[in-house]
Amino acid sequence: MPRTPLYEPLLASGARSGQYLETETAISFGDTAGEFAELRSGCAIYDLGWRAKFVATGADRVRWLNSMLTNNIRDLALNRGNYNFLLNAQGRILADLYVYNRGEYLLLDTARWQAPKLVEILNKFIIMDDVEITDISDKLTAVAVQGPRARETLRAAGFAFADVDPLEVQDTTWNCIGLSVTRMASDISQTYELWMAPANVAGVWERLIAHGARPIGTDALEMFRLAAGIPRYGADITERYLPQETDQPQALNFQKGCYIGQEIVERIHARGMIHRKLTGFVVEGAVPTAGAKIEAEGKEVGEVTSAVTLPSADGSRAAALGYLRVEARTAGAEVQVSGARAKVLPLPYKDLVA
Protein backbone atom coordinates (compact mmCIF):
# COMPACT_ATOMS: atom_id res chain seq x y z
CA MET A 1 0.00 0.00 0.00
CA PRO A 2 1.46 3.43 -0.91
CA ARG A 3 2.58 5.84 1.79
CA THR A 4 2.41 9.61 1.57
CA PRO A 5 5.69 11.57 1.38
CA LEU A 6 4.94 12.82 4.91
CA TYR A 7 4.44 9.34 6.36
CA GLU A 8 7.77 9.01 8.20
CA PRO A 9 7.82 12.61 9.58
CA LEU A 10 4.23 12.12 10.79
CA LEU A 11 5.16 8.98 12.69
CA ALA A 12 8.15 10.75 14.22
CA SER A 13 5.84 13.50 15.48
CA GLY A 14 3.61 11.02 17.34
CA ALA A 15 0.89 10.30 14.79
CA ARG A 16 -1.01 7.06 14.71
CA SER A 17 -0.83 5.78 11.16
CA GLY A 18 -3.44 3.91 9.20
CA GLN A 19 -5.15 3.54 5.87
CA TYR A 20 -7.12 6.37 4.35
CA LEU A 21 -8.48 5.86 0.85
CA GLU A 22 -5.95 3.08 0.21
CA THR A 23 -2.96 5.22 1.26
CA GLU A 24 -0.96 5.10 4.51
CA THR A 25 -0.99 8.42 6.39
CA ALA A 26 -1.75 9.89 9.84
CA ILE A 27 -5.22 8.98 11.06
CA SER A 28 -4.94 10.59 14.51
CA PHE A 29 -2.61 12.56 16.77
CA GLY A 30 -4.25 11.22 19.93
CA ASP A 31 -7.21 13.59 20.43
CA THR A 32 -9.66 13.25 17.56
CA ALA A 33 -12.33 15.40 19.22
CA GLY A 34 -9.79 18.19 19.79
CA GLU A 35 -8.55 17.87 16.21
CA PHE A 36 -12.13 18.16 14.95
CA ALA A 37 -12.59 21.31 17.03
CA GLU A 38 -9.39 22.78 15.59
CA LEU A 39 -10.65 22.31 12.04
CA ARG A 40 -13.72 24.38 12.93
CA SER A 41 -12.34 27.07 15.21
CA GLY A 42 -8.56 27.32 14.96
CA CYS A 43 -5.85 26.40 12.48
CA ALA A 44 -5.34 22.77 11.53
CA ILE A 45 -2.80 21.25 9.15
CA TYR A 46 -3.15 17.87 7.48
CA ASP A 47 -1.49 15.65 4.92
CA LEU A 48 -2.88 15.59 1.36
CA GLY A 49 -0.38 13.06 0.05
CA TRP A 50 -3.28 10.64 -0.49
CA ARG A 51 -4.24 12.69 -3.54
CA ALA A 52 -2.68 12.25 -6.99
CA LYS A 53 -1.62 14.87 -9.53
CA PHE A 54 -1.53 14.46 -13.32
CA VAL A 55 -0.81 16.83 -16.18
CA ALA A 56 -2.47 16.88 -19.58
CA THR A 57 -0.24 18.32 -22.31
CA GLY A 58 -0.49 18.61 -26.07
CA ALA A 59 -2.14 21.06 -28.47
CA ASP A 60 -5.57 19.40 -28.18
CA ARG A 61 -5.64 19.10 -24.37
CA VAL A 62 -8.28 21.76 -23.68
CA ARG A 63 -10.69 20.79 -26.44
CA TRP A 64 -10.30 17.10 -25.68
CA LEU A 65 -10.73 17.30 -21.91
CA ASN A 66 -13.67 19.66 -22.32
CA SER A 67 -15.37 16.89 -24.33
CA MET A 68 -14.75 14.39 -21.52
CA LEU A 69 -15.85 16.16 -18.33
CA THR A 70 -19.01 17.80 -16.99
CA ASN A 71 -17.60 21.26 -16.31
CA ASN A 72 -16.29 24.01 -18.60
CA ILE A 73 -12.59 23.39 -19.21
CA ARG A 74 -12.51 25.44 -22.42
CA ASP A 75 -13.08 28.78 -20.68
CA LEU A 76 -10.99 28.26 -17.55
CA ALA A 77 -8.87 31.36 -17.01
CA LEU A 78 -5.15 31.00 -16.40
CA ASN A 79 -4.43 29.53 -12.94
CA ARG A 80 -8.11 28.86 -12.23
CA GLY A 81 -9.76 25.53 -11.59
CA ASN A 82 -13.11 23.77 -11.27
CA TYR A 83 -14.66 20.56 -9.99
CA ASN A 84 -15.75 17.87 -12.45
CA PHE A 85 -17.38 14.51 -12.92
CA LEU A 86 -16.34 11.94 -15.52
CA LEU A 87 -19.45 10.11 -16.74
CA ASN A 88 -20.24 7.10 -18.86
CA ALA A 89 -22.66 7.27 -21.78
CA GLN A 90 -25.56 6.50 -19.42
CA GLY A 91 -24.73 9.52 -17.27
CA ARG A 92 -23.38 7.49 -14.34
CA ILE A 93 -20.44 8.94 -12.42
CA LEU A 94 -17.13 7.13 -13.00
CA ALA A 95 -14.84 9.54 -11.12
CA ASP A 96 -14.53 13.04 -9.75
CA LEU A 97 -11.58 15.42 -10.03
CA TYR A 98 -10.41 19.01 -10.03
CA VAL A 99 -8.90 20.55 -13.17
CA TYR A 100 -6.69 23.66 -13.18
CA ASN A 101 -5.50 25.67 -16.19
CA ARG A 102 -1.76 26.07 -15.63
CA GLY A 103 -0.97 27.65 -18.98
CA GLU A 104 1.10 25.12 -20.90
CA TYR A 105 -0.69 22.22 -19.26
CA LEU A 106 -3.84 21.23 -17.39
CA LEU A 107 -3.38 19.91 -13.86
CA LEU A 108 -5.71 17.09 -12.77
CA ASP A 109 -6.18 16.44 -9.04
CA THR A 110 -8.03 13.39 -7.71
CA ALA A 111 -7.86 10.85 -4.89
CA ARG A 112 -4.88 8.54 -5.41
CA TRP A 113 -7.05 5.39 -5.33
CA GLN A 114 -9.16 6.72 -8.21
CA ALA A 115 -6.19 7.60 -10.39
CA PRO A 116 -5.53 4.28 -12.22
CA LYS A 117 -9.14 3.90 -13.35
CA LEU A 118 -9.48 7.58 -14.24
CA VAL A 119 -6.32 7.61 -16.37
CA GLU A 120 -7.25 4.32 -18.04
CA ILE A 121 -10.61 5.75 -19.12
CA LEU A 122 -9.14 9.04 -20.28
CA ASN A 123 -6.37 7.35 -22.28
CA LYS A 124 -8.93 5.13 -23.98
CA PHE A 125 -10.53 8.22 -25.51
CA ILE A 126 -7.30 9.71 -26.87
CA ILE A 127 -7.64 8.63 -30.49
CA MET A 128 -6.10 11.04 -32.99
CA ASP A 129 -5.76 13.82 -30.42
CA ASP A 130 -2.50 15.53 -29.52
CA VAL A 131 -2.85 14.82 -25.79
CA GLU A 132 -0.66 13.09 -23.23
CA ILE A 133 -1.57 12.31 -19.60
CA THR A 134 1.42 12.12 -17.24
CA ASP A 135 1.42 11.16 -13.56
CA ILE A 136 3.45 13.71 -11.56
CA SER A 137 2.44 12.52 -8.09
CA ASP A 138 6.07 11.69 -7.34
CA LYS A 139 6.98 15.30 -8.09
CA LEU A 140 4.10 17.16 -6.42
CA THR A 141 2.46 16.61 -3.05
CA ALA A 142 0.38 18.83 -0.78
CA VAL A 143 -0.71 19.80 2.71
CA ALA A 144 -3.88 21.66 3.71
CA VAL A 145 -4.18 24.43 6.28
CA GLN A 146 -7.76 24.90 7.48
CA GLY A 147 -9.72 27.00 9.94
CA PRO A 148 -10.54 30.63 10.69
CA ARG A 149 -6.89 31.28 11.65
CA ALA A 150 -5.44 29.57 8.57
CA ARG A 151 -4.55 32.70 6.64
CA GLU A 152 -2.92 34.53 9.55
CA THR A 153 -0.92 31.42 10.44
CA LEU A 154 0.36 31.07 6.88
CA ARG A 155 1.38 34.72 6.85
CA ALA A 156 3.07 34.47 10.25
CA ALA A 157 5.05 31.47 9.00
CA GLY A 158 6.37 33.52 6.10
CA PHE A 159 4.21 32.30 3.23
CA ALA A 160 3.72 35.38 1.05
CA PHE A 161 0.74 35.44 -1.30
CA ALA A 162 -2.04 37.83 -2.25
CA ASP A 163 -5.67 37.10 -1.44
CA VAL A 164 -6.53 33.82 -3.16
CA ASP A 165 -9.94 33.32 -4.74
CA PRO A 166 -11.56 29.89 -4.48
CA LEU A 167 -9.86 27.46 -6.89
CA GLU A 168 -7.28 30.06 -7.91
CA VAL A 169 -3.62 28.99 -7.93
CA GLN A 170 -0.81 31.38 -7.02
CA ASP A 171 2.86 30.47 -7.40
CA THR A 172 5.21 31.78 -4.74
CA THR A 173 8.46 31.00 -2.93
CA TRP A 174 9.20 30.27 0.71
CA ASN A 175 12.78 29.93 1.99
CA CYS A 176 13.89 29.74 -1.66
CA ILE A 177 11.46 26.86 -2.23
CA GLY A 178 8.94 27.09 -5.04
CA LEU A 179 5.38 26.18 -4.15
CA SER A 180 1.80 26.93 -5.14
CA VAL A 181 -1.11 28.10 -3.01
CA THR A 182 -4.77 27.48 -3.75
CA ARG A 183 -7.98 27.74 -1.75
CA MET A 184 -10.92 25.37 -1.75
CA ALA A 185 -14.38 26.66 -2.64
CA SER A 186 -16.43 26.38 0.56
CA ASP A 187 -19.00 28.33 2.57
CA ILE A 188 -18.09 26.23 5.60
CA SER A 189 -14.34 26.47 6.01
CA GLN A 190 -11.31 28.50 5.03
CA THR A 191 -8.99 25.88 3.55
CA TYR A 192 -5.70 26.53 1.78
CA GLU A 193 -3.66 23.93 -0.04
CA LEU A 194 0.10 24.19 -0.48
CA TRP A 195 1.53 22.20 -3.41
CA MET A 196 5.25 21.44 -3.45
CA ALA A 197 7.95 18.90 -4.20
CA PRO A 198 7.89 15.94 -1.78
CA ALA A 199 11.43 16.77 -0.61
CA ASN A 200 10.16 20.05 0.82
CA VAL A 201 6.97 18.97 2.52
CA ALA A 202 8.46 18.03 5.91
CA GLY A 203 10.06 21.47 6.29
CA VAL A 204 6.82 23.25 5.40
CA TRP A 205 4.90 21.03 7.84
CA GLU A 206 7.30 21.73 10.71
CA ARG A 207 7.35 25.48 10.05
CA LEU A 208 3.57 25.76 10.16
CA ILE A 209 3.31 23.71 13.35
CA ALA A 210 5.95 25.95 14.93
CA HIS A 211 3.67 28.93 14.16
CA GLY A 212 0.58 27.43 15.75
CA ALA A 213 -1.01 25.07 13.22
CA ARG A 214 -2.26 21.92 14.93
CA PRO A 215 -1.66 18.60 13.13
CA ILE A 216 -4.78 16.53 12.59
CA GLY A 217 -5.42 13.08 11.18
CA THR A 218 -7.93 11.67 8.76
CA ASP A 219 -10.31 10.50 11.52
CA ALA A 220 -11.00 14.15 12.39
CA LEU A 221 -11.05 15.07 8.72
CA GLU A 222 -13.79 12.50 8.10
CA MET A 223 -15.75 13.92 11.04
CA PHE A 224 -15.52 17.38 9.52
CA ARG A 225 -16.47 16.07 6.07
CA LEU A 226 -19.67 14.54 7.41
CA ALA A 227 -20.47 17.57 9.60
CA ALA A 228 -20.01 19.82 6.57
CA GLY A 229 -22.15 17.56 4.38
CA ILE A 230 -19.38 16.98 1.84
CA PRO A 231 -19.87 13.78 -0.18
CA ARG A 232 -16.87 11.61 -1.05
CA TYR A 233 -16.47 9.64 -4.23
CA GLY A 234 -16.48 5.93 -3.52
CA ALA A 235 -18.86 6.34 -0.58
CA ASP A 236 -21.54 8.98 -1.22
CA ILE A 237 -20.92 9.35 -4.96
CA THR A 238 -20.56 6.18 -7.04
CA GLU A 239 -21.48 4.76 -10.42
CA ARG A 240 -24.98 4.12 -9.06
CA TYR A 241 -25.84 7.80 -9.14
CA LEU A 242 -26.62 10.45 -11.71
CA PRO A 243 -24.99 13.90 -11.32
CA GLN A 244 -28.12 15.78 -10.24
CA GLU A 245 -28.85 13.16 -7.59
CA THR A 246 -25.59 14.06 -5.83
CA ASP A 247 -26.65 17.71 -5.39
CA GLN A 248 -23.25 19.02 -6.53
CA PRO A 249 -24.19 21.76 -9.02
CA GLN A 250 -20.63 23.13 -8.98
CA ALA A 251 -19.59 20.09 -11.04
CA LEU A 252 -21.96 20.85 -13.93
CA ASN A 253 -22.00 23.42 -16.72
CA PHE A 254 -25.02 23.65 -19.03
CA GLN A 255 -23.53 25.99 -21.66
CA LYS A 256 -20.29 24.20 -22.53
CA GLY A 257 -21.34 21.89 -25.36
CA CYS A 258 -21.03 18.15 -25.85
CA TYR A 259 -19.34 15.70 -23.48
CA ILE A 260 -19.78 12.04 -22.56
CA GLY A 261 -23.09 11.55 -20.75
CA GLN A 262 -24.35 15.05 -21.57
CA GLU A 263 -27.60 13.86 -23.11
CA ILE A 264 -28.72 12.30 -19.83
CA VAL A 265 -27.65 15.30 -17.76
CA GLU A 266 -29.45 17.72 -20.09
CA ARG A 267 -32.60 15.60 -20.12
CA ILE A 268 -32.75 15.64 -16.32
CA HIS A 269 -32.03 19.37 -16.30
CA ALA A 270 -34.82 20.08 -18.79
CA ARG A 271 -37.44 17.86 -17.15
CA GLY A 272 -36.37 18.27 -13.53
CA MET A 273 -37.07 14.59 -12.94
CA ILE A 274 -35.01 12.81 -10.33
CA HIS A 275 -36.42 10.42 -7.74
CA ARG A 276 -33.73 10.64 -5.05
CA LYS A 277 -31.16 13.13 -3.85
CA LEU A 278 -28.22 13.32 -1.45
CA THR A 279 -29.53 14.27 1.97
CA GLY A 280 -28.24 14.85 5.48
CA PHE A 281 -29.51 13.32 8.73
CA VAL A 282 -28.83 13.49 12.42
CA VAL A 283 -29.54 10.09 13.96
CA GLU A 284 -30.47 9.33 17.54
CA GLY A 285 -28.54 6.36 18.87
CA ALA A 286 -25.82 4.25 17.29
CA VAL A 287 -24.01 5.31 14.13
CA PRO A 288 -25.69 3.58 11.17
CA THR A 289 -23.64 1.55 8.73
CA ALA A 290 -23.36 2.31 5.03
CA GLY A 291 -26.30 0.71 3.28
CA ALA A 292 -28.65 1.04 6.26
CA LYS A 293 -32.23 1.51 5.06
CA ILE A 294 -34.16 4.71 5.70
CA GLU A 295 -37.91 4.48 6.24
CA ALA A 296 -40.76 6.96 6.55
CA GLU A 297 -44.26 5.96 7.60
CA GLY A 298 -43.30 2.32 7.26
CA LYS A 299 -42.02 2.61 3.69
CA GLU A 300 -38.42 2.40 2.51
CA VAL A 301 -37.41 5.82 1.14
CA GLY A 302 -33.62 5.69 0.95
CA GLU A 303 -30.33 4.45 2.35
CA VAL A 304 -27.30 5.71 4.25
CA THR A 305 -23.99 6.09 2.39
CA SER A 306 -21.70 7.23 5.24
CA ALA A 307 -21.98 8.21 8.90
CA VAL A 308 -19.83 9.22 11.86
CA THR A 309 -20.14 10.08 15.54
CA LEU A 310 -19.62 13.79 16.27
CA PRO A 311 -18.77 15.19 19.70
CA SER A 312 -21.19 17.76 21.08
CA ALA A 313 -21.83 19.65 24.29
CA ASP A 314 -24.35 17.03 25.44
CA GLY A 315 -22.24 13.99 24.57
CA SER A 316 -22.26 12.89 20.96
CA ARG A 317 -24.54 12.51 17.97
CA ALA A 318 -24.45 10.63 14.70
CA ALA A 319 -24.36 12.59 11.46
CA ALA A 320 -25.04 10.75 8.22
CA LEU A 321 -25.30 11.25 4.49
CA GLY A 322 -27.53 9.22 2.25
CA TYR A 323 -29.99 9.24 -0.62
CA LEU A 324 -33.63 9.93 0.07
CA ARG A 325 -36.61 10.00 -2.23
CA VAL A 326 -37.40 13.60 -3.07
CA GLU A 327 -40.90 13.51 -1.59
CA ALA A 328 -39.41 12.61 1.81
CA ARG A 329 -36.66 15.29 1.87
CA THR A 330 -38.52 17.99 3.81
CA ALA A 331 -36.11 19.69 6.22
CA GLY A 332 -36.92 18.74 9.79
CA ALA A 333 -38.91 15.67 8.80
CA GLU A 334 -38.47 12.61 10.98
CA VAL A 335 -37.47 9.29 9.45
CA GLN A 336 -36.16 5.99 10.81
CA VAL A 337 -32.68 4.65 10.11
CA SER A 338 -32.34 0.98 11.05
CA GLY A 339 -35.15 1.53 13.52
CA ALA A 340 -33.61 4.62 15.15
CA ARG A 341 -35.20 8.07 14.94
CA ALA A 342 -33.49 10.53 12.62
CA LYS A 343 -34.13 14.08 11.46
CA VAL A 344 -33.60 15.33 7.92
CA LEU A 345 -31.33 18.37 7.73
CA PRO A 346 -30.41 20.55 4.75
CA LEU A 347 -26.81 20.38 3.58
CA PRO A 348 -24.38 21.65 4.57
CA TYR A 349 -24.91 21.18 8.34
CA LYS A 350 -23.85 24.71 9.20
CA ASP A 351 -24.92 24.34 12.83
CA LEU A 352 -22.68 21.29 13.25
CA VAL A 353 -19.50 23.01 12.05
CA ALA A 354 -20.03 26.43 13.64
C-alpha positions as CSV (number, residue, x, y, z in Angstrom):
1,M,0.0,0.0,0.0
2,P,1.5,3.4,-0.9
3,R,2.6,5.8,1.8
4,T,2.4,9.6,1.6
5,P,5.7,11.6,1.4
6,L,4.9,12.8,4.9
7,Y,4.4,9.3,6.4
8,E,7.8,9.0,8.2
9,P,7.8,12.6,9.6
10,L,4.2,12.1,10.8
11,L,5.2,9.0,12.7
12,A,8.2,10.8,14.2
13,S,5.8,13.5,15.5
14,G,3.6,11.0,17.3
15,A,0.9,10.3,14.8
16,R,-1.0,7.1,14.7
17,S,-0.8,5.8,11.2
18,G,-3.4,3.9,9.2
19,Q,-5.2,3.5,5.9
20,Y,-7.1,6.4,4.4
21,L,-8.5,5.9,0.8
22,E,-6.0,3.1,0.2
23,T,-3.0,5.2,1.3
24,E,-1.0,5.1,4.5
25,T,-1.0,8.4,6.4
26,A,-1.7,9.9,9.8
27,I,-5.2,9.0,11.1
28,S,-4.9,10.6,14.5
29,F,-2.6,12.6,16.8
30,G,-4.2,11.2,19.9
31,D,-7.2,13.6,20.4
32,T,-9.7,13.3,17.6
33,A,-12.3,15.4,19.2
34,G,-9.8,18.2,19.8
35,E,-8.5,17.9,16.2
36,F,-12.1,18.2,14.9
37,A,-12.6,21.3,17.0
38,E,-9.4,22.8,15.6
39,L,-10.7,22.3,12.0
40,R,-13.7,24.4,12.9
41,S,-12.3,27.1,15.2
42,G,-8.6,27.3,15.0
43,C,-5.9,26.4,12.5
44,A,-5.3,22.8,11.5
45,I,-2.8,21.3,9.2
46,Y,-3.2,17.9,7.5
47,D,-1.5,15.6,4.9
48,L,-2.9,15.6,1.4
49,G,-0.4,13.1,0.0
50,W,-3.3,10.6,-0.5
51,R,-4.2,12.7,-3.5
52,A,-2.7,12.3,-7.0
53,K,-1.6,14.9,-9.5
54,F,-1.5,14.5,-13.3
55,V,-0.8,16.8,-16.2
56,A,-2.5,16.9,-19.6
57,T,-0.2,18.3,-22.3
58,G,-0.5,18.6,-26.1
59,A,-2.1,21.1,-28.5
60,D,-5.6,19.4,-28.2
61,R,-5.6,19.1,-24.4
62,V,-8.3,21.8,-23.7
63,R,-10.7,20.8,-26.4
64,W,-10.3,17.1,-25.7
65,L,-10.7,17.3,-21.9
66,N,-13.7,19.7,-22.3
67,S,-15.4,16.9,-24.3
68,M,-14.7,14.4,-21.5
69,L,-15.9,16.2,-18.3
70,T,-19.0,17.8,-17.0
71,N,-17.6,21.3,-16.3
72,N,-16.3,24.0,-18.6
73,I,-12.6,23.4,-19.2
74,R,-12.5,25.4,-22.4
75,D,-13.1,28.8,-20.7
76,L,-11.0,28.3,-17.6
77,A,-8.9,31.4,-17.0
78,L,-5.1,31.0,-16.4
79,N,-4.4,29.5,-12.9
80,R,-8.1,28.9,-12.2
81,G,-9.8,25.5,-11.6
82,N,-13.1,23.8,-11.3
83,Y,-14.7,20.6,-10.0
84,N,-15.7,17.9,-12.5
85,F,-17.4,14.5,-12.9
86,L,-16.3,11.9,-15.5
87,L,-19.5,10.1,-16.7
88,N,-20.2,7.1,-18.9
89,A,-22.7,7.3,-21.8
90,Q,-25.6,6.5,-19.4
91,G,-24.7,9.5,-17.3
92,R,-23.4,7.5,-14.3
93,I,-20.4,8.9,-12.4
94,L,-17.1,7.1,-13.0
95,A,-14.8,9.5,-11.1
96,D,-14.5,13.0,-9.7
97,L,-11.6,15.4,-10.0
98,Y,-10.4,19.0,-10.0
99,V,-8.9,20.5,-13.2
100,Y,-6.7,23.7,-13.2
101,N,-5.5,25.7,-16.2
102,R,-1.8,26.1,-15.6
103,G,-1.0,27.7,-19.0
104,E,1.1,25.1,-20.9
105,Y,-0.7,22.2,-19.3
106,L,-3.8,21.2,-17.4
107,L,-3.4,19.9,-13.9
108,L,-5.7,17.1,-12.8
109,D,-6.2,16.4,-9.0
110,T,-8.0,13.4,-7.7
111,A,-7.9,10.9,-4.9
112,R,-4.9,8.5,-5.4
113,W,-7.0,5.4,-5.3
114,Q,-9.2,6.7,-8.2
115,A,-6.2,7.6,-10.4
116,P,-5.5,4.3,-12.2
117,K,-9.1,3.9,-13.3
118,L,-9.5,7.6,-14.2
119,V,-6.3,7.6,-16.4
120,E,-7.3,4.3,-18.0
121,I,-10.6,5.8,-19.1
122,L,-9.1,9.0,-20.3
123,N,-6.4,7.4,-22.3
124,K,-8.9,5.1,-24.0
125,F,-10.5,8.2,-25.5
126,I,-7.3,9.7,-26.9
127,I,-7.6,8.6,-30.5
128,M,-6.1,11.0,-33.0
129,D,-5.8,13.8,-30.4
130,D,-2.5,15.5,-29.5
131,V,-2.9,14.8,-25.8
132,E,-0.7,13.1,-23.2
133,I,-1.6,12.3,-19.6
134,T,1.4,12.1,-17.2
135,D,1.4,11.2,-13.6
136,I,3.5,13.7,-11.6
137,S,2.4,12.5,-8.1
138,D,6.1,11.7,-7.3
139,K,7.0,15.3,-8.1
140,L,4.1,17.2,-6.4
141,T,2.5,16.6,-3.0
142,A,0.4,18.8,-0.8
143,V,-0.7,19.8,2.7
144,A,-3.9,21.7,3.7
145,V,-4.2,24.4,6.3
146,Q,-7.8,24.9,7.5
147,G,-9.7,27.0,9.9
148,P,-10.5,30.6,10.7
149,R,-6.9,31.3,11.7
150,A,-5.4,29.6,8.6
151,R,-4.6,32.7,6.6
152,E,-2.9,34.5,9.6
153,T,-0.9,31.4,10.4
154,L,0.4,31.1,6.9
155,R,1.4,34.7,6.8
156,A,3.1,34.5,10.3
157,A,5.1,31.5,9.0
158,G,6.4,33.5,6.1
159,F,4.2,32.3,3.2
160,A,3.7,35.4,1.0
161,F,0.7,35.4,-1.3
162,A,-2.0,37.8,-2.2
163,D,-5.7,37.1,-1.4
164,V,-6.5,33.8,-3.2
165,D,-9.9,33.3,-4.7
166,P,-11.6,29.9,-4.5
167,L,-9.9,27.5,-6.9
168,E,-7.3,30.1,-7.9
169,V,-3.6,29.0,-7.9
170,Q,-0.8,31.4,-7.0
171,D,2.9,30.5,-7.4
172,T,5.2,31.8,-4.7
173,T,8.5,31.0,-2.9
174,W,9.2,30.3,0.7
175,N,12.8,29.9,2.0
176,C,13.9,29.7,-1.7
177,I,11.5,26.9,-2.2
178,G,8.9,27.1,-5.0
179,L,5.4,26.2,-4.2
180,S,1.8,26.9,-5.1
181,V,-1.1,28.1,-3.0
182,T,-4.8,27.5,-3.8
183,R,-8.0,27.7,-1.7
184,M,-10.9,25.4,-1.7
185,A,-14.4,26.7,-2.6
186,S,-16.4,26.4,0.6
187,D,-19.0,28.3,2.6
188,I,-18.1,26.2,5.6
189,S,-14.3,26.5,6.0
190,Q,-11.3,28.5,5.0
191,T,-9.0,25.9,3.6
192,Y,-5.7,26.5,1.8
193,E,-3.7,23.9,0.0
194,L,0.1,24.2,-0.5
195,W,1.5,22.2,-3.4
196,M,5.3,21.4,-3.4
197,A,8.0,18.9,-4.2
198,P,7.9,15.9,-1.8
199,A,11.4,16.8,-0.6
200,N,10.2,20.1,0.8
201,V,7.0,19.0,2.5
202,A,8.5,18.0,5.9
203,G,10.1,21.5,6.3
204,V,6.8,23.2,5.4
205,W,4.9,21.0,7.8
206,E,7.3,21.7,10.7
207,R,7.4,25.5,10.0
208,L,3.6,25.8,10.2
209,I,3.3,23.7,13.3
210,A,5.9,26.0,14.9
211,H,3.7,28.9,14.2
212,G,0.6,27.4,15.7
213,A,-1.0,25.1,13.2
214,R,-2.3,21.9,14.9
215,P,-1.7,18.6,13.1
216,I,-4.8,16.5,12.6
217,G,-5.4,13.1,11.2
218,T,-7.9,11.7,8.8
219,D,-10.3,10.5,11.5
220,A,-11.0,14.1,12.4
221,L,-11.0,15.1,8.7
222,E,-13.8,12.5,8.1
223,M,-15.7,13.9,11.0
224,F,-15.5,17.4,9.5
225,R,-16.5,16.1,6.1
226,L,-19.7,14.5,7.4
227,A,-20.5,17.6,9.6
228,A,-20.0,19.8,6.6
229,G,-22.2,17.6,4.4
230,I,-19.4,17.0,1.8
231,P,-19.9,13.8,-0.2
232,R,-16.9,11.6,-1.0
233,Y,-16.5,9.6,-4.2
234,G,-16.5,5.9,-3.5
235,A,-18.9,6.3,-0.6
236,D,-21.5,9.0,-1.2
237,I,-20.9,9.4,-5.0
238,T,-20.6,6.2,-7.0
239,E,-21.5,4.8,-10.4
240,R,-25.0,4.1,-9.1
241,Y,-25.8,7.8,-9.1
242,L,-26.6,10.5,-11.7
243,P,-25.0,13.9,-11.3
244,Q,-28.1,15.8,-10.2
245,E,-28.9,13.2,-7.6
246,T,-25.6,14.1,-5.8
247,D,-26.7,17.7,-5.4
248,Q,-23.2,19.0,-6.5
249,P,-24.2,21.8,-9.0
250,Q,-20.6,23.1,-9.0
251,A,-19.6,20.1,-11.0
252,L,-22.0,20.9,-13.9
253,N,-22.0,23.4,-16.7
254,F,-25.0,23.7,-19.0
255,Q,-23.5,26.0,-21.7
256,K,-20.3,24.2,-22.5
257,G,-21.3,21.9,-25.4
258,C,-21.0,18.2,-25.8
259,Y,-19.3,15.7,-23.5
260,I,-19.8,12.0,-22.6
261,G,-23.1,11.6,-20.7
262,Q,-24.3,15.1,-21.6
263,E,-27.6,13.9,-23.1
264,I,-28.7,12.3,-19.8
265,V,-27.7,15.3,-17.8
266,E,-29.5,17.7,-20.1
267,R,-32.6,15.6,-20.1
268,I,-32.8,15.6,-16.3
269,H,-32.0,19.4,-16.3
270,A,-34.8,20.1,-18.8
271,R,-37.4,17.9,-17.2
272,G,-36.4,18.3,-13.5
273,M,-37.1,14.6,-12.9
274,I,-35.0,12.8,-10.3
275,H,-36.4,10.4,-7.7
276,R,-33.7,10.6,-5.0
277,K,-31.2,13.1,-3.9
278,L,-28.2,13.3,-1.5
279,T,-29.5,14.3,2.0
280,G,-28.2,14.8,5.5
281,F,-29.5,13.3,8.7
282,V,-28.8,13.5,12.4
283,V,-29.5,10.1,14.0
284,E,-30.5,9.3,17.5
285,G,-28.5,6.4,18.9
286,A,-25.8,4.3,17.3
287,V,-24.0,5.3,14.1
288,P,-25.7,3.6,11.2
289,T,-23.6,1.6,8.7
290,A,-23.4,2.3,5.0
291,G,-26.3,0.7,3.3
292,A,-28.7,1.0,6.3
293,K,-32.2,1.5,5.1
294,I,-34.2,4.7,5.7
295,E,-37.9,4.5,6.2
296,A,-40.8,7.0,6.5
297,E,-44.3,6.0,7.6
298,G,-43.3,2.3,7.3
299,K,-42.0,2.6,3.7
300,E,-38.4,2.4,2.5
301,V,-37.4,5.8,1.1
302,G,-33.6,5.7,1.0
303,E,-30.3,4.4,2.3
304,V,-27.3,5.7,4.2
305,T,-24.0,6.1,2.4
306,S,-21.7,7.2,5.2
307,A,-22.0,8.2,8.9
308,V,-19.8,9.2,11.9
309,T,-20.1,10.1,15.5
310,L,-19.6,13.8,16.3
311,P,-18.8,15.2,19.7
312,S,-21.2,17.8,21.1
313,A,-21.8,19.7,24.3
314,D,-24.4,17.0,25.4
315,G,-22.2,14.0,24.6
316,S,-22.3,12.9,21.0
317,R,-24.5,12.5,18.0
318,A,-24.5,10.6,14.7
319,A,-24.4,12.6,11.5
320,A,-25.0,10.7,8.2
321,L,-25.3,11.3,4.5
322,G,-27.5,9.2,2.3
323,Y,-30.0,9.2,-0.6
324,L,-33.6,9.9,0.1
325,R,-36.6,10.0,-2.2
326,V,-37.4,13.6,-3.1
327,E,-40.9,13.5,-1.6
328,A,-39.4,12.6,1.8
329,R,-36.7,15.3,1.9
330,T,-38.5,18.0,3.8
331,A,-36.1,19.7,6.2
332,G,-36.9,18.7,9.8
333,A,-38.9,15.7,8.8
334,E,-38.5,12.6,11.0
335,V,-37.5,9.3,9.4
336,Q,-36.2,6.0,10.8
337,V,-32.7,4.7,10.1
338,S,-32.3,1.0,11.0
339,G,-35.1,1.5,13.5
340,A,-33.6,4.6,15.1
341,R,-35.2,8.1,14.9
342,A,-33.5,10.5,12.6
343,K,-34.1,14.1,11.5
344,V,-33.6,15.3,7.9
345,L,-31.3,18.4,7.7
346,P,-30.4,20.5,4.7
347,L,-26.8,20.4,3.6
348,P,-24.4,21.6,4.6
349,Y,-24.9,21.2,8.3
350,K,-23.8,24.7,9.2
351,D,-24.9,24.3,12.8
352,L,-22.7,21.3,13.2
353,V,-19.5,23.0,12.0
354,A,-20.0,26.4,13.6
